């Protein structure tokens, strides 16, 4: 895996990857705060098993093999990073894969689902109401002896894998910020965090608090670590992307050549910058934003909406 950071300071931007490229930023007010903001580019780890998916799937696949399971079944939507990553990971591991997909199959299915099928995944569609009752879906296929992975890789094995993201994180970072969908990655980061570090989660879901789901993946002593969730940066809800958010994505790409997606990382970056502007972080804080990868959601946008 490549150790790639997209690093910001408020006096300069630099990309550290074999070589260092520096660009000046004229923003005196931010420079005066003496803050450092870096983005860990997990999206660069693999072109398909993008970002945190690499980590969250690891121990599930190992467990499936140890239990002599030859088929993985999991859940997701039409533009799910998790679905296409699971399909490809199973292909690499000589495992069959089943995708339980939210919504009816259309004549023109998404490029994401087409890619999953090309990786050998069998897609089974359920209406949105049926999809919400995952225990009933599992019962329908109980005789197949499949190995089930929750949507988004939620679970203790997913969090165990996500904790290994800290192999790329220096102890000097005081704040680590991540997007929060199921809460699995955030739980993993909390597990691995040092006493001096605060884990910050940015929820992409409207009107939903991940606290219980996160705590369920933590041991009692881990629940005492420093972490906080922000629920006001969802921009209307999961995958909602008003014009202001899309414009923000364009600006981030133009200024920093950093690709973001409409579901997770654009909202994550917006929140990180907003918290800085609101003086949330103490002077001399060293902040790391986790780019969790997966630009699949952008495929739902009209062609040429984005230039990346």
N, C-alpha and C positions, 0 to 999 in steps of 0.2 A: 504494500500500500504506500502511496505517496504521502509524505507529510507536507501538506500545502496549506499555508495561511494566506488569507487576504487581510493584510494588516492596515489599520488606520491609526494615525495619531492626528491631533487637530492642527499640527503644523505641516504634516505631510501624509501622503498615502504611499504605501509600499506593498508590493507583492513579493513574497519570499518563496521562491521555488526555483532552485538551482542558481538563479541570479536575483539581484534585488533591483527593483525599479522604483524610483522615488518621484513623487509629484507634489508640488506645493499646494496647500489649500489656504486661501485667504479668509480666515475666520478667527479673528483675534479673541472674541468672547469665549470660544471653546478652548482655544489655546491657553487662556488664562486659568481655566479650571484644572489644568495639568492632568488631564485624563488621557488614557490610552484605550482605544477601542479596536479590537481585532476580530476578524471573522475566520473561524476554522472551516475550511472548505472541504467538508465531508462529501460534497457533491462530486468532488474530483476523484474519489476512491475507485469508482467503477462506473462505466457508462450506462449500465442497466440496473444493477443492484446498488442503487444510488444512496449515498449518505448513511443515515442511521439504520436503514433497512439491513445493510451488511451486518451490523452488530446485533440487531434485534432478532434476526432469523438464525443466527449461528447455533445457539444451544438447542433450539427447537429441532433443527435438522439432525444434530448429533443425537438427541434423545430419541427421535424417530428411528434412526438407524440402530441404536442400542436395543430398541424394543422390536426390532425386526419388522418395522412398518415400511411398506414400499410406496405408499401413496399419501401425499399431504393434501389436506383440504383446508381452505381458508376463505375469508369473506372480504368483499370490497365493492366499490362503485365503479362506474364506467371509466373514470380517469384516475384510478387508484394506483399510487406508487407501489403500495404494498402488494397488489395483485401481480403486476408485471415483474417486480423484484422476486417474489416468491416463485413465479413460473420459471424464471431464468436460474435461480438458485437451485431449484429442484432438478432442472435439466443438467446443471453442472454436477450434481450429486447422484445422478442416475435414479432419481425418484420420479414417480408419476405425480401430477398435480391436478387438483380440482379447484376451480374458482367459483364460489357461490356469489353471484352478482346481484346487486340491488337494482331492481327495475326490470321491465320487460325487454327482451331482445328486440332491437330495431333492425330494419333492413340495412341500415348503414351504421354498424357498431363503431365505437370509437377506435382511434388508432392505438390507444393503450391496450384495449382488449384484443385487437388484431395481433398486436405484438405478443401478448400473453399466449394466444393460440399458436402463434408461430414457434413459441418455445415449448409447445406440447401440452399446454394446459387445457383441460376440458372445462368449458364454461357452462354453468347451470344457473338460469335466471329465476328470480323470485320477485313478486310484486313488493313494493316498498313496505306494505303492511306485513306480509309474510316474512320479509327479511328481518324485521325487528324482533321476531320470535326465533332467535337462533337456536335455542334449546329444542324447539319443535323440529327445525330443519335437521339438526343432528340426529334426532330420533328417526327421521325418515330414512337415513342412510346408515343406521346403526349396524346392520348386517355386513356392511362393506369393510369394516375394520380399518377405517381411515385414521390417520393421525391429524387431529384438528389443531389449527392455530387460530387464535382469536383475531378479529379485525385489527389491523395495525400492529399485530404482534404483541398485543397486551397480555401481560402475565409475568410471573416471576422469572421465567427463563429469558423473556425479552428484556427485562430490566437488568438481569445479570449480564447479558451481552452488551447492553447500552452502557453499563458501568465501565466497560473497556475503552470507551471513547476517551477516558481520562489518561490513557497512554499517550495521547497527543496534547494534553493540557498541562502547562507548567504550573507549579505550585504558587507562583507569584501572582497569578490572576486572582483578584479579590471577588469578582462577580462573573458568573457564567449564566448566559441568557439563552433560552431555547423556546421554540414554539411548542405548544402543547395541544395534541389531538386526543390521544388516549391516555396520556400521562406516563407512558412506559419509559420513554427516553428521559424524562425529567426524574423519574424514580431512580433510574440507573445512575444519573449524574449525582443525585443526592447521596446514593450509596457510596460513591467513590470520592465525594468532596472532602476536602481537608477542613479542619476547624476554622480556619481563617477565611473560608470561601462561602459565599451566598449563591444559591441556585435560584434563578428567577425564571418562572414559566409565563409565557404569553399565550393565553387561551385563544384558539381560533373558533370556538363554539360560542354561540350567543346564549346567555342565560343558563350557563352550566358551570358548575364548580367541580374541578377534578380532584379536590382534596382527598376524598374518601378513596377513590381509585388509586391515587398515588400512595397513600398511607397503607393500603392493603398489600402493596408490593415491598414495603419497608419493614425491617425488624424494629422492635420497640426503641432501641437506642438510636437507630437511624432517623426516627421521627423527631428526634430532638435537635437535629442539625438545622442549619439556617437555610430556609427556603421560603419563597413567597410566590403567589400566583396573581397575575393581573388579568382581569376579565373584560376590560373596556376597549380592547383593540381588535375586535372581531370584524369590524366594518360591515355589520349587518348579519353575520352568521357564517357558517362553514361554506367555504368556496365563494362567498359573496365578494364581488369586486367592483365597487362603484368606480366611476371615472377618476375620482381623486386618487384612489389606490393604484390604478393602472398608470396614471401620470407619474406617481411616485416611483413605480417600478422602472419607468422609462428614464427618469432622472438618475436613479441609482446606477442603471446600466451606462448611461452617458457619462456620468461623473467618475465611476469607479470600475466599469466593466465587470460588475457583479450581477449575475443573473439571479432573479428571484421568481417565485411562483405566486399565483393568486390565492393559494390556499394557506400556505404556511409562512414562507420566508419573507415575503413582502410585508406582511403584518408584523413579523418579528423585527425586521429592520426598522419599520416605522416606529414601533413601540420603543425600541432601543434609543433611537434618536430623540424621540419625544421625552423619554425619561431623563435623558441628558439635559435637554433644554429646560426641563422643569426642576433642575438641580437635585435630582433624586440621589445621585452618587456623590459621596464625599470627595473632596479634593485628593488628587493622587491615586484615585481608584484605577485599577487595571482591569478592563472589561473584555470578556470574550463572548462573542455571539457564535452559536453553533449553527452553521448552515447545514440543515438536515437533508439537503439534496432533494431530488425528485421534482422535475419540472413538468410532470405529466399533466397537471391541471391546466397548464397554459395551452394545451392542445384543444381545449374547449373554446378558446378565443377565436374570433375571425382571423383569417390569414392576414399577415402583415400588421397585426395589432402591435406586436413587439418586434424589435430588430435583433433578438437573440433567440 
